[in-house]
Amino acid sequence: MNDHSKQKSVNSRRSFMVGFGGVLAASAAPTKATFGGGLGPESQLVPTSSPMPRYTEHHIPRDGVSLHVEDHGSGKPVLLLHGWPDSSYLWRNQIPFLVANGFRAIAPDQRGFGRSDRPEGAAAYALQNAVADLVGILDALGIDAADIVAHDWGASVAWRTATAHPTRVRKLVVLSVPHPLAPYTLRQREMAWYQLFFQFEGIAEAWLQHDNWALFRGMLRSNGDIDRYISDLSRPDALKASLNWYRANLAPRLPELPPKLPPVKAPTLGIWSSNDHYLDGERMKMSGQFVKAPWRYEQIDDASHWIPLDASDRLNQLLIEWLG
């Protein structure tokens, strides 16, 4: 495990549950489970008389990496995947809402982030490993197929999972990041300057942290959970691990033919926000041509890249409409 304290984990869980309007007992202890042979000996079952919806923390091993997974409620499973530089905490406005509407909300910290392990080397963060993590989580939890809601790098993982493992994805909701085969626009290439900057190992880390994280703060434009990000990324090797997602998957390379990917067979909702300074919505609009199932595009105006935070009510409404 990483070096987040147990208390911080419990506090994070409590903040997720505030949305239930005080029904939940803040002092209740979460169930813990370790996979790789069923429930671990330290598991503590929440009494059935407790008014608190089912909640479990899992530590799921996958290829030598321990993945921290929050598991809320019961019902139809929906997997929530965050991106950079977030953690499962990104979904704090969606989890209580989904659970209250009969869903089982499963929110992992992706490798390198939050309370999951930070493996060494950029290659460990290749998308195929993240896709395998997602499938491994479903396998460990005994879930054949789930709805997936994903943002930023999480959306990249979700798109790839839907093409490589179509039977594991029932419905798909992708936020901000388009299908990997969506043609690049000039505007997108201009907006993606930071992806090249992140390739400079050591230099990017130094500049992002310099002068009390001034460049990092400027890049985020007062959006997202800046103080929380800085706290998380200040842990040993955490910033490097997060940037390795870019180094493993977006390193400069010579022109080449695009990969051959089968069409997405899951009904897909693509969402983009008009104040996103990093991704061009035209590419999300074009993503429908790679979906051989019901496709819907939604634009949320006046929200930054962090849609789950800036437009939580509108997003929750769309999730219920789409996931049903």
C-alpha positions as a Markdown table, in Angstrom:
| # | Residue | x | y | z |
|---|---|---|---|---|
| 1 | Met | 0.0 | 0.0 | 0.0 |
| 2 | Asn | 1.0 | 3.6 | -0.4 |
| 3 | Asp | 1.5 | 5.9 | 2.5 |
| 4 | His | -1.9 | 7.5 | 2.9 |
| 5 | Ser | -3.0 | 7.0 | 6.5 |
| 6 | Lys | -6.0 | 4.8 | 7.4 |
| 7 | Gln | -7.6 | 7.9 | 8.9 |
| 8 | Lys | -7.4 | 9.8 | 5.6 |
| 9 | Ser | -9.1 | 6.9 | 3.9 |
| 10 | Val | -11.9 | 6.9 | 6.4 |
| 11 | Asn | -12.3 | 10.7 | 6.2 |
| 12 | Ser | -12.5 | 10.4 | 2.4 |
| 13 | Arg | -15.2 | 7.8 | 2.7 |
| 14 | Arg | -17.2 | 10.0 | 5.1 |
| 15 | Ser | -17.0 | 12.9 | 2.7 |
| 16 | Phe | -18.5 | 10.7 | -0.1 |
| 17 | Met | -21.4 | 9.8 | 2.2 |
| 18 | Val | -22.4 | 13.3 | 3.3 |
| 19 | Gly | -24.6 | 13.5 | 0.2 |
| 20 | Phe | -27.0 | 11.1 | 1.9 |
| 21 | Gly | -28.2 | 13.9 | 4.1 |
| 22 | Gly | -27.1 | 12.7 | 7.5 |
| 23 | Val | -28.6 | 9.3 | 7.4 |
| 24 | Leu | -25.2 | 7.6 | 7.5 |
| 25 | Ala | -23.4 | 7.1 | 10.8 |
| 26 | Ala | -20.1 | 8.9 | 10.4 |
| 27 | Ser | -18.4 | 6.6 | 12.9 |
| 28 | Ala | -19.2 | 3.3 | 11.2 |
| 29 | Ala | -16.1 | 1.3 | 10.2 |
| 30 | Pro | -15.8 | 0.2 | 6.6 |
| 31 | Thr | -15.6 | -3.5 | 5.6 |
| 32 | Lys | -12.2 | -4.4 | 4.3 |
| 33 | Ala | -11.4 | -7.2 | 1.8 |
| 34 | Thr | -8.2 | -8.4 | 0.3 |
| 35 | Phe | -8.5 | -10.4 | -3.0 |
| 36 | Gly | -6.3 | -13.2 | -4.2 |
| 37 | Gly | -8.1 | -16.0 | -2.5 |
| 38 | Gly | -11.4 | -14.5 | -1.2 |
| 39 | Leu | -11.9 | -12.3 | 1.8 |
| 40 | Gly | -8.9 | -11.7 | 3.9 |
| 41 | Pro | -8.8 | -12.7 | 7.6 |
| 42 | Glu | -9.0 | -9.0 | 8.7 |
| 43 | Ser | -12.4 | -8.5 | 7.0 |
| 44 | Gln | -15.1 | -6.9 | 9.2 |
| 45 | Leu | -18.7 | -7.3 | 8.1 |
| 46 | Val | -21.0 | -4.3 | 8.7 |
| 47 | Pro | -24.0 | -5.4 | 10.8 |
| 48 | Thr | -27.1 | -6.0 | 8.8 |
| 49 | Ser | -29.0 | -3.7 | 11.1 |
| 50 | Ser | -26.8 | -0.7 | 10.2 |
| 51 | Pro | -28.6 | 2.1 | 8.3 |
| 52 | Met | -25.4 | 2.6 | 6.3 |
| 53 | Pro | -25.4 | 1.3 | 2.7 |
| 54 | Arg | -22.9 | -1.4 | 2.1 |
| 55 | Tyr | -19.3 | -0.1 | 1.9 |
| 56 | Thr | -16.1 | -2.1 | 1.4 |
| 57 | Glu | -12.5 | -1.2 | 0.7 |
| 58 | His | -10.6 | -3.7 | -1.4 |
| 59 | His | -6.9 | -4.1 | -2.0 |
| 60 | Ile | -6.8 | -6.1 | -5.2 |
| 61 | Pro | -3.4 | -7.4 | -6.4 |
| 62 | Arg | -2.8 | -7.2 | -10.1 |
| 63 | Asp | 0.6 | -8.0 | -11.7 |
| 64 | Gly | 2.5 | -7.1 | -8.5 |
| 65 | Val | 0.5 | -3.9 | -8.0 |
| 66 | Ser | -2.0 | -3.4 | -5.2 |
| 67 | Leu | -5.0 | -1.5 | -6.4 |
| 68 | His | -7.2 | 0.3 | -3.8 |
| 69 | Val | -10.9 | 0.1 | -4.7 |
| 70 | Glu | -13.8 | 1.7 | -2.9 |
| 71 | Asp | -17.1 | -0.4 | -3.3 |
| 72 | His | -20.3 | 1.3 | -2.3 |
| 73 | Gly | -23.9 | 0.1 | -2.2 |
| 74 | Ser | -25.4 | -2.8 | -4.1 |
| 75 | Gly | -27.3 | -3.4 | -7.3 |
| 76 | Lys | -26.2 | -2.9 | -10.9 |
| 77 | Pro | -22.4 | -2.4 | -10.9 |
| 78 | Val | -20.9 | 0.8 | -12.3 |
| 79 | Leu | -17.2 | 1.3 | -12.4 |
| 80 | Leu | -15.9 | 4.9 | -12.0 |
| 81 | Leu | -12.5 | 5.6 | -13.5 |
| 82 | His | -10.6 | 8.9 | -12.7 |
| 83 | Gly | -7.7 | 10.5 | -14.6 |
| 84 | Trp | -4.8 | 12.9 | -14.0 |
| 85 | Pro | -4.1 | 14.0 | -11.3 |
| 86 | Asp | -7.1 | 12.7 | -9.5 |
| 87 | Ser | -8.1 | 9.6 | -7.4 |
| 88 | Ser | -11.4 | 8.0 | -6.6 |
| 89 | Tyr | -12.2 | 11.1 | -4.6 |
| 90 | Leu | -13.1 | 12.8 | -7.9 |
| 91 | Trp | -16.4 | 10.9 | -7.8 |
| 92 | Arg | -17.6 | 12.1 | -4.4 |
| 93 | Asn | -20.6 | 13.8 | -5.9 |
| 94 | Gln | -21.6 | 10.9 | -8.0 |
| 95 | Ile | -21.2 | 7.9 | -5.6 |
| 96 | Pro | -23.9 | 8.8 | -3.1 |
| 97 | Phe | -26.3 | 9.7 | -5.9 |
| 98 | Leu | -25.7 | 6.4 | -7.7 |
| 99 | Val | -26.0 | 4.3 | -4.6 |
| 100 | Ala | -29.2 | 6.1 | -3.6 |
| 101 | Asn | -30.6 | 5.2 | -7.1 |
| 102 | Gly | -29.8 | 1.5 | -6.7 |
| 103 | Phe | -26.4 | 1.2 | -8.2 |
| 104 | Arg | -23.2 | -0.5 | -6.8 |
| 105 | Ala | -20.6 | 2.2 | -7.3 |
| 106 | Ile | -17.0 | 0.9 | -7.6 |
| 107 | Ala | -14.3 | 3.5 | -7.6 |
| 108 | Pro | -10.6 | 2.4 | -7.9 |
| 109 | Asp | -7.5 | 4.5 | -7.5 |
| 110 | Gln | -5.7 | 3.8 | -10.8 |
| 111 | Arg | -2.1 | 2.6 | -10.6 |
| 112 | Gly | 0.2 | 5.4 | -9.6 |
| 113 | Phe | -2.6 | 7.5 | -8.0 |
| 114 | Gly | -4.3 | 7.8 | -4.6 |
| 115 | Arg | -3.9 | 4.8 | -2.3 |
| 116 | Ser | -2.9 | 2.3 | -5.1 |
| 117 | Asp | 0.8 | 1.3 | -5.6 |
| 118 | Arg | 3.2 | 3.4 | -7.7 |
| 119 | Pro | 5.2 | 0.9 | -9.8 |
| 120 | Glu | 8.6 | 2.0 | -11.1 |
| 121 | Gly | 9.3 | 2.7 | -14.8 |
| 122 | Ala | 7.1 | 4.4 | -17.4 |
| 123 | Ala | 6.3 | 1.0 | -19.1 |
| 124 | Ala | 4.2 | 0.0 | -16.1 |
| 125 | Tyr | 1.7 | 2.7 | -17.0 |
| 126 | Ala | 1.0 | 1.6 | -20.6 |
| 127 | Leu | -2.7 | 1.6 | -21.3 |
| 128 | Gln | -2.8 | -2.2 | -21.8 |
| 129 | Asn | -1.7 | -2.6 | -18.1 |
| 130 | Ala | -4.5 | -0.2 | -17.0 |
| 131 | Val | -7.0 | -2.1 | -19.1 |
| 132 | Ala | -5.8 | -5.3 | -17.4 |
| 133 | Asp | -6.2 | -3.7 | -14.0 |
| 134 | Leu | -9.9 | -2.9 | -14.8 |
| 135 | Val | -10.6 | -6.4 | -16.0 |
| 136 | Gly | -8.8 | -7.8 | -12.9 |
| 137 | Ile | -10.9 | -5.7 | -10.6 |
| 138 | Leu | -14.1 | -7.0 | -12.3 |
| 139 | Asp | -12.7 | -10.6 | -12.0 |
| 140 | Ala | -11.8 | -10.1 | -8.3 |
| 141 | Leu | -15.3 | -8.8 | -7.5 |
| 142 | Gly | -17.0 | -11.5 | -9.4 |
| 143 | Ile | -18.6 | -9.1 | -11.9 |
| 144 | Asp | -19.1 | -10.4 | -15.5 |
| 145 | Ala | -20.0 | -7.0 | -17.0 |
| 146 | Ala | -20.4 | -3.4 | -15.6 |
| 147 | Asp | -21.4 | 0.0 | -16.7 |
| 148 | Ile | -18.3 | 2.2 | -16.9 |
| 149 | Val | -18.2 | 6.0 | -16.3 |
| 150 | Ala | -14.7 | 7.5 | -16.9 |
| 151 | His | -12.9 | 10.8 | -17.1 |
| 152 | Asp | -9.6 | 11.9 | -18.6 |
| 153 | Trp | -7.1 | 9.0 | -18.6 |
| 154 | Gly | -9.9 | 6.9 | -17.1 |
| 155 | Ala | -11.8 | 7.5 | -20.4 |
| 156 | Ser | -8.8 | 6.3 | -22.4 |
| 157 | Val | -8.8 | 3.1 | -20.4 |
| 158 | Ala | -12.6 | 2.7 | -20.8 |
| 159 | Trp | -12.5 | 3.2 | -24.6 |
| 160 | Arg | -9.7 | 0.6 | -24.9 |
| 161 | Thr | -11.5 | -1.8 | -22.6 |
| 162 | Ala | -14.7 | -1.5 | -24.6 |
| 163 | Thr | -12.8 | -2.5 | -27.8 |
| 164 | Ala | -10.6 | -5.2 | -26.3 |
| 165 | His | -13.2 | -6.8 | -23.9 |
| 166 | Pro | -16.6 | -5.9 | -25.3 |
| 167 | Thr | -18.5 | -8.5 | -23.2 |
| 168 | Arg | -17.3 | -6.8 | -19.9 |
| 169 | Val | -18.8 | -3.4 | -20.7 |
| 170 | Arg | -22.6 | -2.9 | -20.6 |
| 171 | Lys | -22.9 | 0.8 | -21.1 |
| 172 | Leu | -20.2 | 3.4 | -21.4 |
| 173 | Val | -20.0 | 7.1 | -20.3 |
| 174 | Val | -16.8 | 8.9 | -21.4 |
| 175 | Leu | -16.0 | 12.4 | -20.1 |
| 176 | Ser | -13.7 | 14.8 | -22.0 |
| 177 | Val | -11.5 | 12.3 | -23.8 |
| 178 | Pro | -12.6 | 11.1 | -27.3 |
| 179 | His | -12.2 | 7.7 | -29.0 |
| 180 | Pro | -8.5 | 7.0 | -29.7 |
| 181 | Leu | -9.1 | 7.0 | -33.5 |
| 182 | Ala | -10.9 | 10.3 | -33.6 |
| 183 | Pro | -8.9 | 12.5 | -36.0 |
| 184 | Tyr | -6.7 | 15.1 | -34.4 |
| 185 | Thr | -7.6 | 18.7 | -35.0 |
| 186 | Leu | -5.1 | 21.6 | -35.2 |
| 187 | Arg | -6.8 | 23.0 | -32.1 |
| 188 | Gln | -6.2 | 19.8 | -30.2 |
| 189 | Arg | -2.5 | 19.8 | -31.1 |
| 190 | Glu | -2.2 | 23.3 | -29.8 |
| 191 | Met | -4.1 | 22.5 | -26.6 |
| 192 | Ala | -1.9 | 19.5 | -25.9 |
| 193 | Trp | 1.4 | 21.4 | -25.4 |
| 194 | Tyr | 1.7 | 20.1 | -21.8 |
| 195 | Gln | 1.8 | 16.5 | -23.1 |
| 196 | Leu | 5.2 | 17.2 | -24.7 |
| 197 | Phe | 6.4 | 19.1 | -21.7 |
| 198 | Phe | 5.6 | 16.1 | -19.5 |
| 199 | Gln | 7.9 | 13.9 | -21.5 |
| 200 | Phe | 11.0 | 15.6 | -20.0 |
| 201 | Glu | 11.6 | 13.4 | -17.0 |
| 202 | Gly | 13.0 | 15.3 | -14.0 |
| 203 | Ile | 12.6 | 18.6 | -15.7 |
| 204 | Ala | 8.8 | 18.5 | -15.7 |
| 205 | Glu | 8.7 | 17.3 | -12.1 |
| 206 | Ala | 11.1 | 20.2 | -11.1 |
| 207 | Trp | 9.1 | 22.9 | -12.9 |
| 208 | Leu | 5.7 | 21.7 | -11.7 |
| 209 | Gln | 6.8 | 21.9 | -8.1 |
| 210 | His | 8.9 | 25.0 | -8.4 |
| 211 | Asp | 7.9 | 28.1 | -6.4 |
| 212 | Asn | 5.1 | 26.4 | -4.4 |
| 213 | Trp | 3.8 | 24.5 | -7.5 |
| 214 | Ala | 3.2 | 27.8 | -9.4 |
| 215 | Leu | 3.2 | 26.2 | -12.9 |
| 216 | Phe | 1.0 | 23.4 | -11.8 |
| 217 | Arg | -1.5 | 25.8 | -10.2 |
| 218 | Gly | -1.4 | 28.0 | -13.4 |
| 219 | Met | -2.1 | 25.0 | -15.6 |
| 220 | Leu | -5.1 | 24.0 | -13.6 |
| 221 | Arg | -6.5 | 27.6 | -13.7 |
| 222 | Ser | -8.1 | 27.3 | -10.2 |
| 223 | Asn | -10.1 | 24.2 | -11.3 |
| 224 | Gly | -10.2 | 20.8 | -9.7 |
| 225 | Asp | -9.0 | 19.9 | -6.2 |
| 226 | Ile | -5.6 | 21.7 | -6.4 |
| 227 | Asp | -4.6 | 21.6 | -2.8 |
| 228 | Arg | -5.5 | 17.9 | -2.6 |
| 229 | Tyr | -3.6 | 17.2 | -5.8 |
| 230 | Ile | -0.5 | 18.9 | -4.4 |
| 231 | Ser | -0.7 | 17.0 | -1.2 |
| 232 | Asp | -1.0 | 13.7 | -3.1 |
| 233 | Leu | 1.7 | 14.4 | -5.6 |
| 234 | Ser | 4.1 | 15.6 | -2.9 |
| 235 | Arg | 4.5 | 12.0 | -1.7 |
| 236 | Pro | 7.6 | 10.1 | -2.7 |
| 237 | Asp | 7.6 | 9.3 | -6.5 |
| 238 | Ala | 3.9 | 10.2 | -6.8 |
| 239 | Leu | 4.4 | 13.1 | -9.3 |
| 240 | Lys | 6.7 | 11.0 | -11.4 |
| 241 | Ala | 4.3 | 8.1 | -11.4 |
| 242 | Ser | 1.4 | 10.3 | -12.5 |
| 243 | Leu | 3.5 | 11.7 | -15.4 |
| 244 | Asn | 4.5 | 8.2 | -16.4 |
| 245 | Trp | 1.0 | 7.8 | -17.8 |
| 246 | Tyr | 1.9 | 10.4 | -20.4 |
| 247 | Arg | 5.4 | 9.0 | -21.0 |
| 248 | Ala | 4.2 | 5.5 | -21.5 |
| 249 | Asn | 1.3 | 6.4 | -23.9 |
| 250 | Leu | 2.0 | 9.8 | -25.5 |
| 251 | Ala | 5.8 | 9.8 | -26.2 |
| 252 | Pro | 6.7 | 11.5 | -29.5 |
| 253 | Arg | 7.0 | 9.0 | -32.3 |
| 254 | Leu | 7.3 | 9.0 | -36.1 |
| 255 | Pro | 4.1 | 9.0 | -38.2 |
| 256 | Glu | 2.5 | 5.6 | -38.4 |
| 257 | Leu | -0.8 | 4.0 | -39.3 |
| 258 | Pro | -3.5 | 4.2 | -36.6 |
| 259 | Pro | -4.1 | 1.0 | -34.7 |
| 260 | Lys | -6.8 | -1.3 | -35.9 |
| 261 | Leu | -9.5 | -1.3 | -33.2 |
| 262 | Pro | -12.9 | -3.0 | -33.5 |
| 263 | Pro | -15.9 | -0.7 | -33.1 |
| 264 | Val | -17.3 | -0.1 | -29.6 |
| 265 | Lys | -20.4 | -2.3 | -29.2 |
| 266 | Ala | -21.6 | -0.8 | -25.9 |
| 267 | Pro | -24.1 | 2.1 | -25.9 |
| 268 | Thr | -22.0 | 5.1 | -25.4 |
| 269 | Leu | -22.5 | 8.6 | -24.0 |
| 270 | Gly | -19.8 | 11.1 | -24.8 |
| 271 | Ile | -19.7 | 14.3 | -22.7 |
| 272 | Trp | -17.5 | 17.4 | -23.2 |
| 273 | Ser | -17.4 | 20.7 | -21.4 |
| 274 | Ser | -17.1 | 24.1 | -23.1 |
| 275 | Asn | -14.4 | 25.4 | -20.7 |
| 276 | Asp | -12.1 | 22.4 | -21.2 |
| 277 | His | -8.6 | 23.9 | -21.9 |
| 278 | Tyr | -7.0 | 20.6 | -22.7 |
| 279 | Leu | -9.3 | 18.7 | -25.1 |
| 280 | Asp | -11.1 | 19.7 | -28.2 |
| 281 | Gly | -14.8 | 18.8 | -28.2 |
| 282 | Glu | -14.9 | 18.3 | -32.0 |
| 283 | Arg | -13.0 | 15.1 | -31.4 |
| 284 | Met | -15.6 | 13.9 | -29.0 |
| 285 | Lys | -18.3 | 14.7 | -31.5 |
| 286 | Met | -16.5 | 12.6 | -34.1 |
| 287 | Ser | -16.2 | 9.6 | -31.7 |
| 288 | Gly | -19.7 | 8.4 | -32.6 |
| 289 | Gln | -18.5 | 7.0 | -35.9 |
| 290 | Phe | -16.5 | 4.4 | -34.0 |
| 291 | Val | -19.5 | 3.2 | -31.9 |
| 292 | Lys | -21.7 | 0.6 | -33.5 |
| 293 | Ala | -24.4 | 1.0 | -30.8 |
| 294 | Pro | -26.5 | 3.8 | -29.6 |
| 295 | Trp | -24.4 | 7.0 | -29.4 |
| 296 | Arg | -25.2 | 10.3 | -27.7 |
| 297 | Tyr | -23.1 | 13.4 | -27.4 |
| 298 | Glu | -23.7 | 16.0 | -24.7 |
| 299 | Gln | -22.0 | 19.4 | -24.2 |
| 300 | Ile | -22.0 | 21.0 | -20.8 |
| 301 | Asp | -21.5 | 24.7 | -21.0 |
| 302 | Asp | -19.6 | 26.7 | -18.4 |
| 303 | Ala | -17.9 | 23.7 | -16.8 |
| 304 | Ser | -14.1 | 23.2 | -16.7 |
| 305 | His | -12.4 | 19.9 | -17.6 |
| 306 | Trp | -13.5 | 18.6 | -14.2 |
| 307 | Ile | -17.1 | 17.9 | -15.1 |
| 308 | Pro | -17.8 | 15.7 | -12.0 |
| 309 | Leu | -17.0 | 18.6 | -9.8 |
| 310 | Asp | -18.2 | 21.6 | -11.8 |
| 311 | Ala | -21.5 | 20.2 | -13.1 |
| 312 | Ser | -22.3 | 17.4 | -10.7 |
| 313 | Asp | -26.1 | 17.8 | -10.8 |
| 314 | Arg | -26.2 | 17.8 | -14.6 |
| 315 | Leu | -23.8 | 14.9 | -14.8 |
| 316 | Asn | -25.8 | 12.9 | -12.3 |
| 317 | Gln | -29.0 | 13.5 | -14.3 |
| 318 | Leu | -27.2 | 12.3 | -17.5 |
| 319 | Leu | -25.9 | 9.2 | -15.7 |
| 320 | Ile | -29.4 | 8.2 | -14.6 |
| 321 | Glu | -30.9 | 8.9 | -18.0 |
| 322 | Trp | -28.2 | 6.8 | -19.8 |
| 323 | Leu | -27.5 | 4.0 | -17.3 |
| 324 | Gly | -31.2 | 3.7 | -16.3 |
